[in-house]
Amino acid sequence: MTKEYYLFLDETKPNAHGNYFALGGYAILKEDYENILSPELSSLKHRLMPDPNLPLHLYDMRKNINGFEFLSDNNIRTELFGEIEKLINKLEIYVFVASIDVSKYKKIYYNRINDIYDITLQTILENFVHFLTEKNAIGSFYIESRNTNENKFLQICYYRLLTGGTLYINSKTIMDRLSILSFPLKSDNNLGVQLADFIPISFIRHIINAKDYYNLYETFAKKVYKGYNENMQERFGFKKLLD
């Protein structure tokens, strides 16, 4: 029976603290998502959060806002992040991240640039297909829904890559390995997407030498896909474009 992987992705955009954009997330076996991640993360939220239906969102959690005011109690905060770290360590997941310094990109190419989401998506898709080929598996993409126009643009990018291939991988291989692209809504309370929210910002904080917030970068970094011969993680797992 062919193995099936889910790839859950999220993004972080340039802000007052840096010029980086990153798209990142993790691949997990369908069975592991359904039998381990989903029930255990749900249990964790029910045990430690006043409202277990509140989607995990790292920015709000760090700022104690939008329902996460209870994390102003440092004991509760430490316990919650400690349990999340334990769950990540337990899971057999494979992390994929693509980042780009947007200001550097604009400067080098005289502001004649492509869409950064398109560029990073192509990188992630290519590396995920490499992973699926290695595992002789198929996979699906899950990215939290944004607005209609952004979802439409991303859908167009995705299907263009499916039908046209990438620089390194032909379209037949991609179409054989990839299935759907889905946009879960926040109201869907998709636990896979919620965990992915922690990844891109943690890797960007590492790039800019910010403090590793509750050990998130180190925890996820151990799960980065290492690629060909298990020694090419900077190409296949954590790809820093233009660096």
Residue pairs with C-beta under 8 A, 6 or more apart in sequence:
2 136
2 137
2 138
3 29
3 30
3 135
3 136
3 137
3 138
4 29
4 30
4 137
4 138
4 139
4 140
4 179
5 27
5 28
5 29
5 30
5 131
5 132
5 135
5 137
5 138
5 139
5 140
6 27
6 28
6 29
6 30
6 33
6 139
6 140
6 142
6 192
7 25
7 26
7 27
7 96
7 124
7 128
7 139
7 140
7 141
7 142
8 25
8 26
8 28
8 142
8 143
8 190
8 192
8 193
8 195
8 196
9 23
9 24
9 25
9 96
9 124
9 141
9 142
9 143
9 193
9 196
10 23
10 24
10 25
10 143
10 144
10 193
10 196
10 197
10 199
10 200
11 21
11 22
11 23
11 24
11 117
11 200
12 20
12 21
12 22
12 200
12 201
12 204
13 21
14 20
14 21
14 102
14 103
17 208
17 210
18 204
18 207
18 208
19 101
19 102
19 103
19 104
20 99
20 100
20 101
20 102
20 204
20 207
20 208
21 99
21 100
21 102
21 116
21 117
21 120
22 97
22 98
22 99
22 100
22 120
22 200
22 201
22 203
22 204
23 97
23 98
23 99
23 117
23 120
23 121
23 123
23 124
23 200
24 95
24 96
24 97
24 98
24 99
24 124
24 196
24 199
24 200
24 203
25 95
25 96
25 97
25 124
25 196
25 199
25 200
26 93
26 94
26 95
26 96
26 195
26 196
26 199
26 220
26 223
27 93
27 94
27 96
27 128
27 131
27 139
27 225
28 37
28 91
28 92
28 93
28 94
28 192
29 92
32 91
32 92
32 93
33 192
36 90
36 91
37 87
37 91
37 191
37 192
37 195
38 191
38 192
40 87
40 90
41 87
41 191
41 194
41 195
42 52
42 191
44 80
44 83
44 84
44 87
45 52
45 54
45 56
46 52
48 76
48 79
48 80
48 83
49 70
49 80
50 70
51 67
53 189
54 67
54 68
55 186
55 189
55 194
56 194
56 195
56 197
56 198
57 66
57 68
57 194
57 197
58 197
58 198
58 201
58 202
58 213
58 216
59 201
60 66
60 67
60 68
61 68
61 71
61 77
62 213
64 70
64 71
64 72
70 76
71 77
71 80
78 214
81 214
81 215
81 216
82 214
84 195
84 198
84 214
85 214
85 215
85 216
85 219
88 195
88 219
88 220
88 223
89 219
89 222
91 223
93 223
94 131
94 223
94 224
94 225
94 237
95 199
95 220
95 221
95 223
95 224
95 225
95 237
95 238
96 124
96 127
96 128
96 131
96 224
96 225
96 237
96 238
97 124
97 199
97 200
97 203
97 224
97 237
97 238
97 239
98 119
98 120
98 121
98 123
98 124
98 127
98 239
98 241
99 120
99 200
99 203
99 204
99 207
99 238
99 239
99 240
99 241
100 116
100 119
100 120
100 240
100 241
100 242
101 242
101 243
102 116
104 242
105 113
105 116
105 241
105 242
106 113
108 242
115 153
115 157
117 153
117 154
117 157
118 157
119 241
120 241
121 154
121 157
121 158
121 161
122 157
122 161
122 166
123 239
123 241
125 141
125 158
125 161
125 166
125 174
125 178
126 166
126 167
126 168
126 169
127 225
127 227
127 235
127 236
127 237
127 239
128 139
128 141
128 178
129 139
129 169
129 173
129 174
129 177
129 178
130 169
130 227
130 228
130 236
131 139
131 225
131 227
131 236
132 138
132 139
132 177
132 178
133 173
133 177
137 177
138 176
138 177
138 178
138 179
139 177
139 178
139 179
140 178
140 179
140 180
140 181
140 182
141 158
141 178
141 180
141 181
141 182
142 182
142 183
142 184
142 190
142 192
142 193
143 154
143 181
143 182
143 183
143 193
144 183
144 184
144 185
144 186
144 190
144 193
144 197
145 151
145 183
145 184
145 185
145 186
146 183
151 183
154 181
154 183
155 181
158 181
161 174
162 171
162 174
162 175
162 178
163 171
163 175
164 171
165 171
165 173
165 174
166 174
184 190
184 193
198 216
198 220
199 220
202 212
202 213
202 216
202 217
202 220
203 217
203 220
203 221
203 238
205 211
205 212
205 213
205 217
206 212
206 217
206 221
207 240
212 218
221 238
224 233
224 237
224 238
225 233
225 236
225 237
226 232
226 233
226 236
226 237
227 233
227 235
227 236
227 237
228 235
228 236
234 240
